[in-house]
Amino acid sequence: MVTTEPGEMSAWHHHGDHDTYAYVVSGLKRIEYGPGGTRSLIAGPDDFIHLPKGFMHREGNPSGELSRSIAFRLGSGPATINVEGPP
């Protein structure tokens, strides 16, 4: 279970050799990605998210309420690799 406080945002990272899957239970989850971090998606309750291996991103909660999601990863090696940010 991943719980994200309102307004919280992670550092830039990827999940190495892991495919990541998440199901949003409540609240909102924002994923920022792409050149310069200029692209994003927002998922809400009952949405599924797939982040492929090596997908550089950061994630957060753009809403004023707590966000809860269920996440799991399939792969090997380190599960989270922090990076400076997207080129």
PDB file of N, CA, C and O in Angstrom:
ATOM      1  N   MET A   1       0.858  -1.169   0.000  1.00  0.00           N
ATOM      2  CA  MET A   1       0.000   0.000   0.000  1.00  0.00           C
ATOM      3  C   MET A   1       0.901   1.228   0.000  1.00  0.00           C
ATOM      4  O   MET A   1       1.811   1.331   0.822  1.00  0.00           O
ATOM      5  N   VAL A   2       0.657   2.139  -0.899  1.00  0.00           N
ATOM      6  CA  VAL A   2       1.404   3.395  -0.977  1.00  0.00           C
ATOM      7  C   VAL A   2       0.468   4.513  -0.548  1.00  0.00           C
ATOM      8  O   VAL A   2      -0.594   4.703  -1.142  1.00  0.00           O
ATOM      9  N   THR A   3       0.861   5.255   0.486  1.00  0.00           N
ATOM     10  CA  THR A   3       0.077   6.388   0.973  1.00  0.00           C
ATOM     11  C   THR A   3       0.874   7.651   0.699  1.00  0.00           C
ATOM     12  O   THR A   3       2.039   7.753   1.084  1.00  0.00           O
ATOM     13  N   THR A   4       0.241   8.620   0.029  1.00  0.00           N
ATOM     14  CA  THR A   4       0.917   9.868  -0.325  1.00  0.00           C
ATOM     15  C   THR A   4       0.116  11.040   0.228  1.00  0.00           C
ATOM     16  O   THR A   4      -1.075  11.184  -0.049  1.00  0.00           O
ATOM     17  N   GLU A   5       0.783  11.862   1.004  1.00  0.00           N
ATOM     18  CA  GLU A   5       0.149  13.033   1.608  1.00  0.00           C
ATOM     19  C   GLU A   5      -0.199  14.075   0.536  1.00  0.00           C
ATOM     20  O   GLU A   5       0.435  14.107  -0.518  1.00  0.00           O
ATOM     21  N   PRO A   6      -1.190  14.917   0.794  1.00  0.00           N
ATOM     22  CA  PRO A   6      -1.534  15.986  -0.151  1.00  0.00           C
ATOM     23  C   PRO A   6      -0.315  16.863  -0.463  1.00  0.00           C
ATOM     24  O   PRO A   6       0.413  17.273   0.441  1.00  0.00           O
ATOM     25  N   GLY A   7      -0.107  17.139  -1.735  1.00  0.00           N
ATOM     26  CA  GLY A   7       0.988  18.001  -2.170  1.00  0.00           C
ATOM     27  C   GLY A   7       2.361  17.366  -2.182  1.00  0.00           C
ATOM     28  O   GLY A   7       3.315  17.998  -2.635  1.00  0.00           O
ATOM     29  N   GLU A   8       2.500  16.141  -1.703  1.00  0.00           N
ATOM     30  CA  GLU A   8       3.802  15.464  -1.653  1.00  0.00           C
ATOM     31  C   GLU A   8       4.240  15.049  -3.056  1.00  0.00           C
ATOM     32  O   GLU A   8       3.413  14.647  -3.874  1.00  0.00           O
ATOM     33  N   MET A   9       5.565  15.148  -3.338  1.00  0.00           N
ATOM     34  CA  MET A   9       6.126  14.745  -4.633  1.00  0.00           C
ATOM     35  C   MET A   9       7.439  14.022  -4.373  1.00  0.00           C
ATOM     36  O   MET A   9       8.252  14.477  -3.568  1.00  0.00           O
ATOM     37  N   SER A  10       7.649  12.895  -5.052  1.00  0.00           N
ATOM     38  CA  SER A  10       8.891  12.130  -4.895  1.00  0.00           C
ATOM     39  C   SER A  10      10.025  12.798  -5.667  1.00  0.00           C
ATOM     40  O   SER A  10       9.808  13.742  -6.427  1.00  0.00           O
ATOM     41  N   ALA A  11      11.225  12.293  -5.459  1.00  0.00           N
ATOM     42  CA  ALA A  11      12.378  12.686  -6.268  1.00  0.00           C
ATOM     43  C   ALA A  11      12.274  11.950  -7.613  1.00  0.00           C
ATOM     44  O   ALA A  11      11.507  10.997  -7.752  1.00  0.00           O
ATOM     45  N   TRP A  12      13.046  12.399  -8.584  1.00  0.00           N
ATOM     46  CA  TRP A  12      13.104  11.702  -9.871  1.00  0.00           C
ATOM     47  C   TRP A  12      13.767  10.350  -9.662  1.00  0.00           C
ATOM     48  O   TRP A  12      14.758  10.240  -8.940  1.00  0.00           O
ATOM     49  N   HIS A  13      13.217   9.325 -10.295  1.00  0.00           N
ATOM     50  CA  HIS A  13      13.745   7.975 -10.137  1.00  0.00           C
ATOM     51  C   HIS A  13      13.217   7.070 -11.248  1.00  0.00           C
ATOM     52  O   HIS A  13      12.373   7.468 -12.052  1.00  0.00           O
ATOM     53  N   HIS A  14      13.731   5.857 -11.271  1.00  0.00           N
ATOM     54  CA  HIS A  14      13.156   4.784 -12.089  1.00  0.00           C
ATOM     55  C   HIS A  14      13.275   3.507 -11.282  1.00  0.00           C
ATOM     56  O   HIS A  14      13.915   3.477 -10.230  1.00  0.00           O
ATOM     57  N   HIS A  15      12.655   2.456 -11.782  1.00  0.00           N
ATOM     58  CA  HIS A  15      12.618   1.211 -11.018  1.00  0.00           C
ATOM     59  C   HIS A  15      13.479   0.127 -11.646  1.00  0.00           C
ATOM     60  O   HIS A  15      13.160  -1.060 -11.574  1.00  0.00           O
ATOM     61  N   GLY A  16      14.588   0.558 -12.270  1.00  0.00           N
ATOM     62  CA  GLY A  16      15.571  -0.380 -12.793  1.00  0.00           C
ATOM     63  C   GLY A  16      14.957  -1.427 -13.699  1.00  0.00           C
ATOM     64  O   GLY A  16      14.294  -1.097 -14.683  1.00  0.00           O
ATOM     65  N   ASP A  17      15.178  -2.680 -13.368  1.00  0.00           N
ATOM     66  CA  ASP A  17      14.716  -3.810 -14.173  1.00  0.00           C
ATOM     67  C   ASP A  17      13.326  -4.297 -13.744  1.00  0.00           C
ATOM     68  O   ASP A  17      12.960  -5.442 -14.011  1.00  0.00           O
ATOM     69  N   HIS A  18      12.564  -3.440 -13.089  1.00  0.00           N
ATOM     70  CA  HIS A  18      11.224  -3.807 -12.618  1.00  0.00           C
ATOM     71  C   HIS A  18      10.134  -3.126 -13.443  1.00  0.00           C
ATOM     72  O   HIS A  18      10.217  -1.930 -13.725  1.00  0.00           O
ATOM     73  N   ASP A  19       9.126  -3.882 -13.822  1.00  0.00           N
ATOM     74  CA  ASP A  19       7.873  -3.300 -14.298  1.00  0.00           C
ATOM     75  C   ASP A  19       7.056  -3.003 -13.049  1.00  0.00           C
ATOM     76  O   ASP A  19       6.964  -3.843 -12.154  1.00  0.00           O
ATOM     77  N   THR A  20       6.463  -1.819 -12.980  1.00  0.00           N
ATOM     78  CA  THR A  20       5.675  -1.428 -11.817  1.00  0.00           C
ATOM     79  C   THR A  20       4.218  -1.285 -12.223  1.00  0.00           C
ATOM     80  O   THR A  20       3.901  -0.685 -13.250  1.00  0.00           O
ATOM     81  N   TYR A  21       3.344  -1.841 -11.408  1.00  0.00           N
ATOM     82  CA  TYR A  21       1.897  -1.758 -11.630  1.00  0.00           C
ATOM     83  C   TYR A  21       1.265  -1.166 -10.376  1.00  0.00           C
ATOM     84  O   TYR A  21       1.644  -1.512  -9.257  1.00  0.00           O
ATOM     85  N   ALA A  22       0.303  -0.275 -10.568  1.00  0.00           N
ATOM     86  CA  ALA A  22      -0.371   0.326  -9.414  1.00  0.00           C
ATOM     87  C   ALA A  22      -1.866   0.442  -9.692  1.00  0.00           C
ATOM     88  O   ALA A  22      -2.293   0.649 -10.828  1.00  0.00           O
ATOM     89  N   TYR A  23      -2.636   0.305  -8.640  1.00  0.00           N
ATOM     90  CA  TYR A  23      -4.087   0.490  -8.669  1.00  0.00           C
ATOM     91  C   TYR A  23      -4.402   1.596  -7.668  1.00  0.00           C
ATOM     92  O   TYR A  23      -4.067   1.481  -6.489  1.00  0.00           O
ATOM     93  N   VAL A  24      -5.045   2.664  -8.132  1.00  0.00           N
ATOM     94  CA  VAL A  24      -5.374   3.786  -7.253  1.00  0.00           C
ATOM     95  C   VAL A  24      -6.663   3.459  -6.505  1.00  0.00           C
ATOM     96  O   VAL A  24      -7.713   3.258  -7.115  1.00  0.00           O
ATOM     97  N   VAL A  25      -6.573   3.410  -5.192  1.00  0.00           N
ATOM     98  CA  VAL A  25      -7.716   3.092  -4.334  1.00  0.00           C
ATOM     99  C   VAL A  25      -8.516   4.355  -4.020  1.00  0.00           C
ATOM    100  O   VAL A  25      -9.744   4.364  -4.116  1.00  0.00           O
ATOM    101  N   SER A  26      -7.799   5.435  -3.640  1.00  0.00           N
ATOM    102  CA  SER A  26      -8.477   6.689  -3.311  1.00  0.00           C
ATOM    103  C   SER A  26      -7.538   7.864  -3.557  1.00  0.00           C
ATOM    104  O   SER A  26      -6.318   7.705  -3.560  1.00  0.00           O
ATOM    105  N   GLY A  27      -8.110   9.027  -3.761  1.00  0.00           N
ATOM    106  CA  GLY A  27      -7.313  10.220  -4.022  1.00  0.00           C
ATOM    107  C   GLY A  27      -6.768  10.225  -5.440  1.00  0.00           C
ATOM    108  O   GLY A  27      -7.263   9.511  -6.312  1.00  0.00           O
ATOM    109  N   LEU A  28      -5.748  11.035  -5.659  1.00  0.00           N
ATOM    110  CA  LEU A  28      -5.146  11.173  -6.984  1.00  0.00           C
ATOM    111  C   LEU A  28      -3.659  10.865  -6.933  1.00  0.00           C
ATOM    112  O   LEU A  28      -3.004  11.060  -5.909  1.00  0.00           O
ATOM    113  N   LYS A  29      -3.136  10.379  -8.059  1.00  0.00           N
ATOM    114  CA  LYS A  29      -1.705  10.135  -8.219  1.00  0.00           C
ATOM    115  C   LYS A  29      -1.286  10.785  -9.531  1.00  0.00           C
ATOM    116  O   LYS A  29      -1.861  10.512 -10.585  1.00  0.00           O
ATOM    117  N   ARG A  30      -0.271  11.655  -9.451  1.00  0.00           N
ATOM    118  CA  ARG A  30       0.260  12.323 -10.643  1.00  0.00           C
ATOM    119  C   ARG A  30       1.628  11.726 -10.949  1.00  0.00           C
ATOM    120  O   ARG A  30       2.470  11.595 -10.060  1.00  0.00           O
ATOM    121  N   ILE A  31       1.844  11.363 -12.214  1.00  0.00           N
ATOM    122  CA  ILE A  31       3.129  10.852 -12.685  1.00  0.00           C
ATOM    123  C   ILE A  31       3.670  11.874 -13.676  1.00  0.00           C
ATOM    124  O   ILE A  31       3.020  12.160 -14.682  1.00  0.00           O
ATOM    125  N   GLU A  32       4.858  12.431 -13.406  1.00  0.00           N
ATOM    126  CA  GLU A  32       5.515  13.360 -14.325  1.00  0.00           C
ATOM    127  C   GLU A  32       6.661  12.624 -14.998  1.00  0.00           C
ATOM    128  O   GLU A  32       7.363  11.840 -14.360  1.00  0.00           O
ATOM    129  N   TYR A  33       6.852  12.879 -16.304  1.00  0.00           N
ATOM    130  CA  TYR A  33       7.845  12.150 -17.082  1.00  0.00           C
ATOM    131  C   TYR A  33       8.148  12.926 -18.359  1.00  0.00           C
ATOM    132  O   TYR A  33       7.651  14.037 -18.544  1.00  0.00           O
ATOM    133  N   GLY A  34       8.961  12.347 -19.238  1.00  0.00           N
ATOM    134  CA  GLY A  34       9.229  12.911 -20.547  1.00  0.00           C
ATOM    135  C   GLY A  34      10.339  13.954 -20.538  1.00  0.00           C
ATOM    136  O   GLY A  34      10.914  14.251 -19.491  1.00  0.00           O
ATOM    137  N   PRO A  35      10.639  14.510 -21.716  1.00  0.00           N
ATOM    138  CA  PRO A  35      11.724  15.496 -21.836  1.00  0.00           C
ATOM    139  C   PRO A  35      11.516  16.666 -20.871  1.00  0.00           C
ATOM    140  O   PRO A  35      10.494  17.351 -20.919  1.00  0.00           O
ATOM    141  N   GLY A  36      12.488  16.880 -20.008  1.00  0.00           N
ATOM    142  CA  GLY A  36      12.393  17.960 -19.042  1.00  0.00           C
ATOM    143  C   GLY A  36      11.274  17.802 -18.030  1.00  0.00           C
ATOM    144  O   GLY A  36      10.959  18.746 -17.305  1.00  0.00           O
ATOM    145  N   GLY A  37      10.669  16.623 -17.970  1.00  0.00           N
ATOM    146  CA  GLY A  37       9.563  16.389 -17.042  1.00  0.00           C
ATOM    147  C   GLY A  37       8.287  17.123 -17.412  1.00  0.00           C
ATOM    148  O   GLY A  37       7.455  17.411 -16.552  1.00  0.00           O
ATOM    149  N   THR A  38       8.136  17.425 -18.702  1.00  0.00           N
ATOM    150  CA  THR A  38       7.013  18.250 -19.155  1.00  0.00           C
ATOM    151  C   THR A  38       5.723  17.486 -19.404  1.00  0.00           C
ATOM    152  O   THR A  38       4.681  18.106 -19.620  1.00  0.00           O
ATOM    153  N   ARG A  39       5.760  16.190 -19.380  1.00  0.00           N
ATOM    154  CA  ARG A  39       4.546  15.395 -19.592  1.00  0.00           C
ATOM    155  C   ARG A  39       4.069  14.839 -18.266  1.00  0.00           C
ATOM    156  O   ARG A  39       4.862  14.626 -17.350  1.00  0.00           O
ATOM    157  N   SER A  40       2.770  14.605 -18.167  1.00  0.00           N
ATOM    158  CA  SER A  40       2.238  14.047 -16.922  1.00  0.00           C
ATOM    159  C   SER A  40       0.914  13.345 -17.176  1.00  0.00           C
ATOM    160  O   SER A  40       0.265  13.539 -18.204  1.00  0.00           O
ATOM    161  N   LEU A  41       0.542  12.534 -16.218  1.00  0.00           N
ATOM    162  CA  LEU A  41      -0.779  11.916 -16.213  1.00  0.00           C
ATOM    163  C   LEU A  41      -1.286  11.959 -14.791  1.00  0.00           C
ATOM    164  O   LEU A  41      -0.506  11.950 -13.839  1.00  0.00           O
ATOM    165  N   ILE A  42      -2.599  12.007 -14.655  1.00  0.00           N
ATOM    166  CA  ILE A  42      -3.217  11.966 -13.333  1.00  0.00           C
ATOM    167  C   ILE A  42      -4.177  10.787 -13.309  1.00  0.00           C
ATOM    168  O   ILE A  42      -5.056  10.668 -14.163  1.00  0.00           O
ATOM    169  N   ALA A  43      -4.000   9.925 -12.328  1.00  0.00           N
ATOM    170  CA  ALA A  43      -4.864   8.761 -12.154  1.00  0.00           C
ATOM    171  C   ALA A  43      -5.687   8.951 -10.883  1.00  0.00           C
ATOM    172  O   ALA A  43      -5.209   9.502  -9.892  1.00  0.00           O
ATOM    173  N   GLY A  44      -6.925   8.485 -10.935  1.00  0.00           N
ATOM    174  CA  GLY A  44      -7.824   8.582  -9.796  1.00  0.00           C
ATOM    175  C   GLY A  44      -8.330   7.219  -9.376  1.00  0.00           C
ATOM    176  O   GLY A  44      -7.860   6.196  -9.875  1.00  0.00           O
ATOM    177  N   PRO A  45      -9.287   7.197  -8.462  1.00  0.00           N
ATOM    178  CA  PRO A  45      -9.806   5.931  -7.950  1.00  0.00           C
ATOM    179  C   PRO A  45     -10.230   4.970  -9.070  1.00  0.00           C
ATOM    180  O   PRO A  45     -10.882   5.368 -10.036  1.00  0.00           O
ATOM    181  N   ASP A  46      -9.850   3.714  -8.919  1.00  0.00           N
ATOM    182  CA  ASP A  46     -10.134   2.624  -9.850  1.00  0.00           C
ATOM    183  C   ASP A  46      -9.300   2.651 -11.126  1.00  0.00           C
ATOM    184  O   ASP A  46      -9.540   1.845 -12.025  1.00  0.00           O
ATOM    185  N   ASP A  47      -8.316   3.566 -11.232  1.00  0.00           N
ATOM    186  CA  ASP A  47      -7.405   3.576 -12.381  1.00  0.00           C
ATOM    187  C   ASP A  47      -6.219   2.664 -12.106  1.00  0.00           C
ATOM    188  O   ASP A  47      -5.795   2.501 -10.962  1.00  0.00           O
ATOM    189  N   PHE A  48      -5.694   2.073 -13.169  1.00  0.00           N
ATOM    190  CA  PHE A  48      -4.479   1.268 -13.121  1.00  0.00           C
ATOM    191  C   PHE A  48      -3.364   2.031 -13.820  1.00  0.00           C
ATOM    192  O   PHE A  48      -3.610   2.748 -14.790  1.00  0.00           O
ATOM    193  N   ILE A  49      -2.139   1.876 -13.329  1.00  0.00           N
ATOM    194  CA  ILE A  49      -0.959   2.512 -13.923  1.00  0.00           C
ATOM    195  C   ILE A  49       0.084   1.432 -14.169  1.00  0.00           C
ATOM    196  O   ILE A  49       0.291   0.552 -13.334  1.00  0.00           O
ATOM    197  N   HIS A  50       0.741   1.507 -15.330  1.00  0.00           N
ATOM    198  CA  HIS A  50       1.877   0.626 -15.610  1.00  0.00           C
ATOM    199  C   HIS A  50       3.074   1.503 -15.921  1.00  0.00           C
ATOM    200  O   HIS A  50       3.006   2.353 -16.809  1.00  0.00           O
ATOM    201  N   LEU A  51       4.176   1.307 -15.197  1.00  0.00           N
ATOM    202  CA  LEU A  51       5.432   1.999 -15.462  1.00  0.00           C
ATOM    203  C   LEU A  51       6.437   0.948 -15.904  1.00  0.00           C
ATOM    204  O   LEU A  51       6.836   0.100 -15.105  1.00  0.00           O
ATOM    205  N   PRO A  52       6.852   0.992 -17.167  1.00  0.00           N
ATOM    206  CA  PRO A  52       7.774  -0.037 -17.668  1.00  0.00           C
ATOM    207  C   PRO A  52       9.177   0.099 -17.072  1.00  0.00           C
ATOM    208  O   PRO A  52       9.537   1.139 -16.520  1.00  0.00           O
ATOM    209  N   LYS A  53       9.940  -0.954 -17.193  1.00  0.00           N
ATOM    210  CA  LYS A  53      11.328  -0.984 -16.719  1.00  0.00           C
ATOM    211  C   LYS A  53      12.075   0.262 -17.189  1.00  0.00           C
ATOM    212  O   LYS A  53      11.978   0.653 -18.353  1.00  0.00           O
ATOM    213  N   GLY A  54      12.819   0.881 -16.276  1.00  0.00           N
ATOM    214  CA  GLY A  54      13.672   2.010 -16.627  1.00  0.00           C
ATOM    215  C   GLY A  54      12.951   3.318 -16.924  1.00  0.00           C
ATOM    216  O   GLY A  54      13.589   4.273 -17.367  1.00  0.00           O
ATOM    217  N   PHE A  55      11.654   3.393 -16.696  1.00  0.00           N
ATOM    218  CA  PHE A  55      10.855   4.585 -17.000  1.00  0.00           C
ATOM    219  C   PHE A  55      11.143   5.682 -15.958  1.00  0.00           C
ATOM    220  O   PHE A  55      10.735   5.568 -14.802  1.00  0.00           O
ATOM    221  N   MET A  56      11.853   6.746 -16.381  1.00  0.00           N
ATOM    222  CA  MET A  56      12.213   7.818 -15.465  1.00  0.00           C
ATOM    223  C   MET A  56      10.987   8.693 -15.196  1.00  0.00           C
ATOM    224  O   MET A  56      10.306   9.135 -16.121  1.00  0.00           O
ATOM    225  N   HIS A  57      10.722   8.933 -13.903  1.00  0.00           N
ATOM    226  CA  HIS A  57       9.534   9.690 -13.523  1.00  0.00           C
ATOM    227  C   HIS A  57       9.663  10.190 -12.094  1.00  0.00           C
ATOM    228  O   HIS A  57      10.607   9.862 -11.375  1.00  0.00           O
ATOM    229  N   ARG A  58       8.690  10.989 -11.712  1.00  0.00           N
ATOM    230  CA  ARG A  58       8.482  11.287 -10.298  1.00  0.00           C
ATOM    231  C   ARG A  58       6.979  11.250 -10.091  1.00  0.00           C
ATOM    232  O   ARG A  58       6.208  11.453 -11.028  1.00  0.00           O
ATOM    233  N   GLU A  59       6.574  10.995  -8.873  1.00  0.00           N
ATOM    234  CA  GLU A  59       5.146  10.812  -8.609  1.00  0.00           C
ATOM    235  C   GLU A  59       4.741  11.577  -7.364  1.00  0.00           C
ATOM    236  O   GLU A  59       5.530  11.775  -6.441  1.00  0.00           O
ATOM    237  N   GLY A  60       3.503  11.993  -7.367  1.00  0.00           N
ATOM    238  CA  GLY A  60       3.029  12.753  -6.231  1.00  0.00           C
ATOM    239  C   GLY A  60       1.516  12.786  -6.155  1.00  0.00           C
ATOM    240  O   GLY A  60       0.813  12.097  -6.895  1.00  0.00           O
ATOM    241  N   ASN A  61       1.042  13.607  -5.237  1.00  0.00           N
ATOM    242  CA  ASN A  61      -0.381  13.748  -4.982  1.00  0.00           C
ATOM    243  C   ASN A  61      -0.766  15.214  -5.182  1.00  0.00           C
ATOM    244  O   ASN A  61      -0.455  16.051  -4.335  1.00  0.00           O
ATOM    245  N   PRO A  62      -1.443  15.539  -6.298  1.00  0.00           N
ATOM    246  CA  PRO A  62      -1.789  16.935  -6.571  1.00  0.00           C
ATOM    247  C   PRO A  62      -3.038  17.426  -5.837  1.00  0.00           C
ATOM    248  O   PRO A  62      -3.418  18.589  -5.974  1.00  0.00           O
ATOM    249  N   SER A  63      -3.670  16.559  -5.070  1.00  0.00           N
ATOM    250  CA  SER A  63      -4.949  16.925  -4.452  1.00  0.00           C
ATOM    251  C   SER A  63      -4.785  17.340  -2.993  1.00  0.00           C
ATOM    252  O   SER A  63      -3.687  17.300  -2.439  1.00  0.00           O
ATOM    253  N   GLY A  64      -5.872  17.729  -2.399  1.00  0.00           N
ATOM    254  CA  GLY A  64      -5.889  18.114  -0.999  1.00  0.00           C
ATOM    255  C   GLY A  64      -6.257  16.979  -0.063  1.00  0.00           C
ATOM    256  O   GLY A  64      -6.406  17.190   1.141  1.00  0.00           O
ATOM    257  N   GLU A  65      -6.403  15.775  -0.606  1.00  0.00           N
ATOM    258  CA  GLU A  65      -6.743  14.629   0.240  1.00  0.00           C
ATOM    259  C   GLU A  65      -5.678  13.544   0.111  1.00  0.00           C
ATOM    260  O   GLU A  65      -4.929  13.519  -0.865  1.00  0.00           O
ATOM    261  N   LEU A  66      -5.612  12.668   1.076  1.00  0.00           N
ATOM    262  CA  LEU A  66      -4.672  11.563   1.085  1.00  0.00           C
ATOM    263  C   LEU A  66      -4.882  10.674  -0.139  1.00  0.00           C
ATOM    264  O   LEU A  66      -6.019  10.421  -0.538  1.00  0.00           O
ATOM    265  N   SER A  67      -3.799  10.205  -0.725  1.00  0.00           N
ATOM    266  CA  SER A  67      -3.862   9.280  -1.859  1.00  0.00           C
ATOM    267  C   SER A  67      -3.404   7.903  -1.398  1.00  0.00           C
ATOM    268  O   SER A  67      -2.406   7.774  -0.689  1.00  0.00           O
ATOM    269  N   ARG A  68      -4.141   6.880  -1.806  1.00  0.00           N
ATOM    270  CA  ARG A  68      -3.769   5.500  -1.479  1.00  0.00           C
ATOM    271  C   ARG A  68      -3.796   4.667  -2.750  1.00  0.00           C
ATOM    272  O   ARG A  68      -4.743   4.728  -3.534  1.00  0.00           O
ATOM    273  N   SER A  69      -2.746   3.894  -2.936  1.00  0.00           N
ATOM    274  CA  SER A  69      -2.704   2.987  -4.084  1.00  0.00           C
ATOM    275  C   SER A  69      -2.012   1.702  -3.668  1.00  0.00           C
ATOM    276  O   SER A  69      -1.255   1.663  -2.698  1.00  0.00           O
ATOM    277  N   ILE A  70      -2.289   0.661  -4.421  1.00  0.00           N
ATOM    278  CA  ILE A  70      -1.646  -0.631  -4.219  1.00  0.00           C
ATOM    279  C   ILE A  70      -0.656  -0.784  -5.371  1.00  0.00           C
ATOM    280  O   ILE A  70      -1.040  -0.694  -6.537  1.00  0.00           O
ATOM    281  N   ALA A  71       0.603  -1.011  -5.052  1.00  0.00           N
ATOM    282  CA  ALA A  71       1.636  -1.123  -6.090  1.00  0.00           C
ATOM    283  C   ALA A  71       2.404  -2.424  -5.920  1.00  0.00           C
ATOM    284  O   ALA A  71       2.612  -2.907  -4.807  1.00  0.00           O
ATOM    285  N   PHE A  72       2.821  -2.981  -7.060  1.00  0.00           N
ATOM    286  CA  PHE A  72       3.723  -4.128  -7.010  1.00  0.00           C
ATOM    287  C   PHE A  72       4.659  -4.072  -8.199  1.00  0.00           C
ATOM    288  O   PHE A  72       4.337  -3.484  -9.232  1.00  0.00           O
ATOM    289  N   ARG A  73       5.823  -4.689  -8.044  1.00  0.00           N
ATOM    290  CA  ARG A  73       6.856  -4.672  -9.068  1.00  0.00           C
ATOM    291  C   ARG A  73       7.272  -6.094  -9.413  1.00  0.00           C
ATOM    292  O   ARG A  73       7.313  -6.980  -8.559  1.00  0.00           O
ATOM    293  N   LEU A  74       7.578  -6.280 -10.683  1.00  0.00           N
ATOM    294  CA  LEU A  74       8.091  -7.556 -11.170  1.00  0.00           C
ATOM    295  C   LEU A  74       9.450  -7.311 -11.802  1.00  0.00           C
ATOM    296  O   LEU A  74       9.554  -6.541 -12.757  1.00  0.00           O
ATOM    297  N   GLY A  75      10.478  -7.942 -11.294  1.00  0.00           N
ATOM    298  CA  GLY A  75      11.813  -7.764 -11.840  1.00  0.00           C
ATOM    299  C   GLY A  75      12.857  -8.187 -10.825  1.00  0.00           C
ATOM    300  O   GLY A  75      12.560  -8.883  -9.854  1.00  0.00           O
ATOM    301  N   SER A  76      14.080  -7.756 -11.067  1.00  0.00           N
ATOM    302  CA  SER A  76      15.171  -8.096 -10.159  1.00  0.00           C
ATOM    303  C   SER A  76      16.078  -6.889  -9.998  1.00  0.00           C
ATOM    304  O   SER A  76      16.011  -5.930 -10.768  1.00  0.00           O
ATOM    305  N   GLY A  77      16.933  -6.958  -8.972  1.00  0.00           N
ATOM    306  CA  GLY A  77      17.857  -5.867  -8.703  1.00  0.00           C
ATOM    307  C   GLY A  77      17.206  -4.794  -7.845  1.00  0.00           C
ATOM    308  O   GLY A  77      16.131  -5.005  -7.283  1.00  0.00           O
ATOM    309  N   PRO A  78      17.867  -3.627  -7.744  1.00  0.00           N
ATOM    310  CA  PRO A  78      17.332  -2.543  -6.924  1.00  0.00           C
ATOM    311  C   PRO A  78      15.945  -2.125  -7.420  1.00  0.00           C
ATOM    312  O   PRO A  78      15.715  -2.016  -8.624  1.00  0.00           O
ATOM    313  N   ALA A  79      15.030  -1.894  -6.482  1.00  0.00           N
ATOM    314  CA  ALA A  79      13.653  -1.544  -6.856  1.00  0.00           C
ATOM    315  C   ALA A  79      13.492  -0.065  -7.167  1.00  0.00           C
ATOM    316  O   ALA A  79      12.592   0.305  -7.920  1.00  0.00           O
ATOM    317  N   THR A  80      14.343   0.794  -6.605  1.00  0.00           N
ATOM    318  CA  THR A  80      14.258   2.227  -6.870  1.00  0.00           C
ATOM    319  C   THR A  80      15.655   2.784  -7.061  1.00  0.00           C
ATOM    320  O   THR A  80      16.542   2.559  -6.237  1.00  0.00           O
ATOM    321  N   ILE A  81      15.846   3.514  -8.156  1.00  0.00           N
ATOM    322  CA  ILE A  81      17.127   4.141  -8.450  1.00  0.00           C
ATOM    323  C   ILE A  81      16.873   5.637  -8.650  1.00  0.00           C
ATOM    324  O   ILE A  81      16.248   6.040  -9.631  1.00  0.00           O
ATOM    325  N   ASN A  82      17.356   6.448  -7.724  1.00  0.00           N
ATOM    326  CA  ASN A  82      17.179   7.891  -7.820  1.00  0.00           C
ATOM    327  C   ASN A  82      18.119   8.463  -8.883  1.00  0.00           C
ATOM    328  O   ASN A  82      19.253   8.011  -9.038  1.00  0.00           O
ATOM    329  N   VAL A  83      17.622   9.471  -9.614  1.00  0.00           N
ATOM    330  CA  VAL A  83      18.399  10.136 -10.673  1.00  0.00           C
ATOM    331  C   VAL A  83      18.218  11.646 -10.553  1.00  0.00           C
ATOM    332  O   VAL A  83      17.344  12.115  -9.824  1.00  0.00           O
ATOM    333  N   GLU A  84      19.046  12.404 -11.270  1.00  0.00           N
ATOM    334  CA  GLU A  84      18.970  13.857 -11.215  1.00  0.00           C
ATOM    335  C   GLU A  84      17.676  14.399 -11.832  1.00  0.00           C
ATOM    336  O   GLU A  84      17.147  15.409 -11.369  1.00  0.00           O
ATOM    337  N   GLY A  85      17.177  13.749 -12.851  1.00  0.00           N
ATOM    338  CA  GLY A  85      15.981  14.205 -13.541  1.00  0.00           C
ATOM    339  C   GLY A  85      16.081  13.916 -15.014  1.00  0.00           C
ATOM    340  O   GLY A  85      17.135  13.488 -15.486  1.00  0.00           O
ATOM    341  N   PRO A  86      15.024  14.134 -15.750  1.00  0.00           N
ATOM    342  CA  PRO A  86      15.031  13.824 -17.179  1.00  0.00           C
ATOM    343  C   PRO A  86      15.821  14.860 -17.973  1.00  0.00           C
ATOM    344  O   PRO A  86      15.889  16.027 -17.588  1.00  0.00           O
ATOM    345  N   PRO A  87      16.410  14.432 -19.071  1.00  0.00           N
ATOM    346  CA  PRO A  87      17.160  15.386 -19.926  1.00  0.00           C
ATOM    347  C   PRO A  87      16.206  16.347 -20.621  1.00  0.00           C
ATOM    348  O   PRO A  87      16.646  17.215 -21.376  1.00  0.00           O
TER     349      PRO A  87
END
